[in-house]
C-alpha cells in the first residue's frame, strides 16, 4: 500500500495554502487505513474557495521586559500614577438572608478590602440585584471558607450563586515604579492639587524639600538572557507634567542604559514653577549596533518638593504613516503577518474592571484588577480604541475580549460607542477621540468575547461555572442585541467556554 500526495505549486500564498494543508492532512489520515490501490491526489494552483478568512493572531498584554514593549510610550506601567479599580467574581458557598461566604479559602484580600464596594448578583433567584457591601472579612482557614460579605439588604443567596464586587482603591500612585528615598524623603499620591489639563484623578508627590533629603521614582525596561529587544534609534522625547511645591524647585531627569561605561541619553535638571506646566525634552540615540543592558527612566527631587504626572517616553520621529499608539516594529510585524483577525487579550491589565474604562484616553484610565489571589495590579492596558486603530491599520477584524463581569448597561454603552452617531455620550467620546465614522463601518465584523477561559480556576475572580456562565452571557449579549445600532451582520458574540464541557455553551 502506498499513498502519493503531490503539491504542484510550492510557496502558495496563505489563502491558497489552506487547501494544500487539508490535502496533506488527508494523506496522513490515509496511512492508517487499509488500501488496495495507490491514491494520487493532485493539487493545482486554482483557487477553489476564494472567501476563506486569513488566520488570526492573539495579541497579549504589554510587559516591562523584552518584546512586550509594544507601545510607543515605553512607560508601560502606570504612566499617569492612577489608582486601582478592582472587580472580582465570587461564588457563594453558604449564606444567610443578607450575607454570603465565598468558596475560595485561598482568596488574598484582607478584611475590609471590599467595604463600601458595589455588588451585583449574577445568578440565582436574586440575579440583577445591586447594592453596597457593608463589610467583608478575610478568607478562613477551612476548606471552601472564603471571605464573608455583609450586604446592605436581604438577598437570600444560595450555595452556587455568583455575584461580583467592585471597589475603587485610591492612592498607590507609585504602583509600577521603583522608589528610592533617603534623609527622610518620601513618595506619596497627590489627589487634590492636579493639573487642569490632566484627564486623570491622581498625580505623584516627591517630598524632599529639606537639605539632605532626596526622593526618586524610576521605571526600567528589562532585557532577558543577554538580549535587548528595545533598541533606540532616532529622536526620542520625554514629556510630563510637573509643579514645584517647595524647596529649590529642581527636578533631576535621567534616561540611559544601566551598563558599564554607557553614557546617559538624558541627564538634566529642570527648574519647576509654582504652577503646573508641560515639559518636553528630546534626545537622540543611535543603537544601530545592538546595545545590551536595561534602559531606565528616573525622576529625582533633592532639596525640593515636586508634583509629577502623565509621563511619556516615545520616539519622536516614528514612521509618519503609523497612526497607532503601537511601535513601528509591532505594527510592521503585524502587517507582515497579515492576520484576518487580531484577538486582544491584554491579560490582567484589562480584566476585572469595567469595560468603559478601556474606552477612555490613556491618561484617563485607572489601573484594573480581578484576581482572587492579589490585591493590586501595576499594569496598564492598551485601550480598546487603540486596538481598533491597530486593527484598521493592519487590515484585520478586531476580536475584543471583555471582562466576564461586564454588565448589561456597560455592553449597551459599548455598542453605542461602536455604532452611534454622536447622539449618545459614548459615541460622542469616540468622535471626540477622532474616530468620526462608526467602527462597524470600518470592519467586516467586530468579535466580542465575554471573558477569557471562564472555565479556568487559576483565573479565579474572572471565572464562572455553568449553567450560571451561559445564562449570564445570554443576559449580557441580550442587552447588546437590544441596543439601537446593533446589527447582527456586524457582530460576532462569543462565549468563552470549553469544547470538552458543552454545558458552558
N, C-alpha and C positions, 0 to 999 in steps of 0.2 A: 504494500500500500504506500502510495506516495501522494503528496499534495504539492502543487506548484502554484505559487502566488506571484504574479508578475505585475509590477507597477511601471507603467510606461513612461511617466514623467516625474522624475525625482525633482525635489525643490519646488513643489507646488505651493502657491500662496495659501494662506490659512483657510479660507472657505473651501478651496479645492482639496485641501489636505484631509478634511474630515471624512469624505467617502473612502479615501485610501486607508485611513486608520480603521474604519469599520471593516473593510475588506480583510485587512491583516488580522484583526481580532477574530474574524470569521474563520480565517485559515487556521489559527491556533486552535480554535474550538474543534475543527475538523479532525485534528490529530487524535483526539480522544474517542473517535467513533470508527467503527469498522467500515472500511470502504472496499469495494470490489474493483474500482477503477480509479484512475487519476482524475483529479478535478483541476481544470485550468481556468483561473479567473483573470481576466484581462481588465486592467483599469486604464481608461483613456483620460485625456485632458478635457473632455467635455463636461461642462458644469450641468449636473442633473438637478440640483436643488440650489437655487441662487439666493434664497432668502434666509439661509442659515445664519443665526446670530454669532458674532465673534465671541470667543471665550472671554470670560470676565476675570478680574483680579480683585483680591481683598486688600484694602489699604488699612494697615493697622495704625495704632496711635503713635504719636511722636515720642521720642525718648531724648535724654540728655547725653546719650552715648552713641557713637558710631553713626551708621547711616540713618538712624532715626531722626536726625535733624533735617526734616523735610521742609520746614517753613523758612521764608525769607528772614523773618525775625528769629535770630538764633537764640533769643532769650525765651526758652520754651516754657519754663516753669514759673507761673505766677508773675508775669511782667508788669501787672498793674497792682500788685500787692493786695489782692482782693481776699474777701472772706470765703467761707465754705457753706455750700448748701448740701445737706446730706439727706437722702431719701432711701429708705430701706423697706423691703417687703418682709413681713413676719407671718408665721403660721401659728395659729392658736393651738396649744396643747390642752389647756384646761382653763376654764374661766368662771366668773360669776356674772351677775347681771351687768355690772359696769366695769369689769376688769378682765384681763386676759394674760396668761403666761405663755410666752413664746416657747417653741420646742427645741431651740438651739442652745445647749448648755455651753457652747464654745463662743458665744457672742461676746465681743470685746468691749462694747460700750459701757462706761461706768454708770453708776447710779446717778440719775438726774440728767443724763445726756439728752433725753428726749422730752424733758419737761417743757411744756408750752408749745410743743410741736403740733403740726396739723396732721390728723389721721384721716384715712379714707378706707372704708370697708370694701374689699374687692370681691368677696364671695360669701355665700351663705344667706340666711334669711334677712340679715341687715345690710346686704350689699347696697352700696350707694350712700350709706350714712357717713357723714363727715363731722368733724369737731376738733376739740383740743385735748391733748394729753395733759392730765393733771399732774401725774408723777410717773416715774419709771425707776425700776431697780436694775442692779447688775444681774448677770446670769448667775444661777445657783450652781451647786456642785454635783447634783444628782443627774442621772440620765434624763434628757429631754426637759431640763429645768432651765429655761432661758430667762431673759428679762421679763418682769411683770409690769403691765401697763394699767394705770388707773385712768379711765375715760371720764369725760365731763357729762356723760348721760348713760342711760341704760341701753345696752346694745344686745345683750344676750348672745355673745359669740359662742359658737360651739367648737368642739375639737375639729381641727381641719380647716376652719375658716381662715382666709387670708385678709390681711389689712396692711396698708403702707403708712409710714410716718415720715414726715419731712420737717426738718428743723434748719434754720439758718444760724450759723455759728460765726459771729463777727470776731474780728481780731486775727491773730496769726498771719499778719501781712507778710511776715518773713518766710512763710512756708515755701519751700523750694530754693531758698537762698541759704548760704552759709554765713553765720555771724562770727565776727572776731572783735572782741571788746577788750579794753584794758583801762586801768586807772579809774574805774567807776563809770566808764561809758556804758551806754545802753542802746538797744534797738527795740522800738515799740511800734504799735499800729496807731495811725492817726485817722480818726473818723469824722472830725468836725471841721478842721481847717483844710479844706480841699480846694484845688484849683477850680475856678469856674468853668474851665474848658474840659475837665475830665468827665467822661461818661461813667466812671466807676464810683464806688462808695467808700474806698479806703486809700490811704497813702502810707508811707513809711516814715518814721521819725528816727533820725540818728542823733542821739543826745550825747555830746562830748564837748560841752561848752567851757569846761574849766581846764586850766593848764594841766598837762599830763594825761588828759583823757583822750581816748580815741574809740570810735565805733565804725565798723565796716561791714558791708554785705558783699558777697561775691557769688557768681554763678559760673560754673565751668562746663566745657563741652569735652567729654572724656573720649579718648581713643582706647581701643581694645587690642590686646595681643600685638602691640607694637605697630598697629596700623592706625591711620587717621583718615577718616572719610571726609572730614571738613578741611578743604584746602582753600585758603583765602587768596584770591587773585582778582585784583581790581581795586575800585574805590569803595570804601565802607563808611557808613555813617552811624554814629551813636546819638540817639535822640532821647530826651527825657524831660520831665517837668521837675522843677525844684524851687525851693524857697528857703532863705536864711532866716532863722528864728533865734539867733543869739550867738555870742562869741565872735570869732573872727570871720564868720560867714564864708569860709572856704570849704570847697568840696574837691577832693582829690580823685581823679579818674585813672583807671588802668585797663588796658586791653593788651594781652600778649600771650605767647606760648610759655608754659612753665617747663622749659627745657634748658639745660645748661648752656650758657652763653647767648641765649636768644634775647635780642633787644626788643623792648615793648613796641607794639604798634602805636599805642597811645598812652601817654603818661603826662597828665596835665592837671593843673589846679585852676578851678573855676571860682570866680567871685560871685557869690549869690546876692540877690537883693532881698528886701523885706516884703516883696510881693511874688506871687507865683509867676514864673517865666518858663518858656520853652527853650531848650538848649539843643543845639545840633553841632557835633564835632566830627570832622571827617579825617580819614587816614587812608593811605594806600598800602597794599600788600602784594607781594609777588612770590607766591609759593608754587612756581612752575616746577621746581624740584620738590617732591613731596616732603613736607615737614611733619615731624612727629612730636608728640607731647600734647597734653591737654591745653586747650585755649581757656582763658579766664577773663571775665569782666569783673571789676570791683569798684565800689564807691566807698570812700573813706572820709570821715569827718574827724579832725584832730583839733581840739580847741574851738569847736563850732557845734551848733545845733542846726541840723538841716533836714528839711522835709523833701521827700523824693517820690515820684510817681511816673507811671506809664513809660516804661523803658523799652527801647527797641535798638537792636544792633543788626543791621541789614546791609546788604550790598547796594550801593547807590547807583552803580552802572549795570544793573541787571538788564537782561535782554528786554528791549522795548516792546517786543511782541508777546511778552509774557504778562497777561493781565491778572494773574492769580497771585495769591499770597504764598504760593509754594515756590521753593527754589528752582532755578532754571534746570538743575540736574534732575530733580524729581519730575518736573513737567516733561522734559525731553525723554526721560526713560519711559514714562507712560505713553508718550506719543509713539515711541518706537514699538512698544508692545501692542499698541492699538487695541485695547480691550473693548469688548462690546458693552460691558458694564463695569463700574467701579463700586465695589461694596465697601462702605466706610464703617469700620468698627474700631473706634478710637479708644478701645479699652476702658479702664476705669475712669478716664477723664471725661467721658460723655455719658456714663451710666449713672443712675441713681437720682440725679437732679431732674428738674423739669425740662422738658423738650424746648420750651420757648427761650430759655437762657442761651441755647445754642444758636438762636437766630440773631442775637444782638451783635453789635460791633465788638471786636476783640477786647478792647479795654473796658467794655461794659459788662463783660461776663465774669461771674464769680466761679470759683473752683467747685467741683462736683464730686460727691462720693456716694457709695452704695453698699460697700462690703460689710458683712456681719462681723468680719474679723479685723476691723480697723476703726479708727475714729477721725481720720483726716485723709486728704489726698492732695499732694502739691501740684499734680499735673494740671495742664491747661489744654483743653480740647480745641482743635481747629473747629471752626463753626460750620453750620450747615450751609450757609450762603457761600462760604469759602469752598466747600466741597462741590457745590453746584457749579460754581465758576470754573473749578478744575475740570469737572466732567464736560462742561461746554467746550473748554479749550482743547480737551483730548478728543472729543467726538464720541464720548461714551454716555450711556444712560446711567443715572445715579441709582444706587441701592443704599438707602439710608436705614441704619439700624437705630431704632429709638428705644428709650428706656421701657422696660416691661411695665412699670407703674404709670406710664403716660395715661392721663385721664381723658375721658371723652371730650371735655372742654379744651384741653390742650391740643388734641389732634384736630378738633374743629378749627382752632386758631391757626394750626399749621397748614391745613388745607386752604384756608383763606389766604395765608401768606403765599402759597404756591400758585394760587389761581386767581386771586382777587384783582379788582381794577382800581384799587385805591380808596374805595368807599368804606373799608373796614380798617381798624388800627394796624393789623399785621401785614396786609398788603401795602399799606402806606409806609410801614417800616421797610419793606422790600424795595419800594420805589425810592425812598429816602436814601437807601444804600446803593442806588444807581442801577437797579435792575427794573426797568420800566415794564417790559412785557412779562406776562405771567410765565413762571418757569415751565409750566406744562406746554407752552408753545415752543419751548426750546428743545425738549427731549421727546423721543418717541414714547417713552413710558418712564414714570417715576415709581421705583420699587420702594416700599416701606415695610420693614420687618419689625415686628413687636418683640423686642428683647433679643438677646443672643444666648443660645444654648440654655433655654429656660429649664431644661431637664438636668442641668449640671449643678450638683450640690456644692461643688467648690466655688460656685458663684453665688453662694447664699447671700441674700439681700436683693438679688435680681431674679432668682429662680422661682418657679411655681410648678406645682404638680397638676395633673389632670384629675377630674374634669374642670377644676377651677380655672386653669390657664385658657383653654379654648373658649370657655364661657366668658371670661374677661375679654379675650380678643374679640369675640362677637360684639360685646358692648362697645369697645373702643372703635373697631372698624365700622360698626354700625353707625356710630356718630360721624365718622368720616364720610360715609356714603350719603348721609343726610345733609351734608354741608353744601350750601349753594356754591356752584362752581365745580363740584366733583363730577367728573365724567369717567365712567368705568374704563373706557378705552385708554385713558391717560395714566391709569394707576394699576399697580400690582401689589395687593395687600397680602403680606406673607406671615404665616405662623412659624415661629421658631421652635419647631417640635423635634421629634426624633423618629426616624423611619422604623426603628425597632420597637417603638411604643406608639402604635397608631392612635391610642386614646388622646394624645396631645393634639391630634388633628380633628 
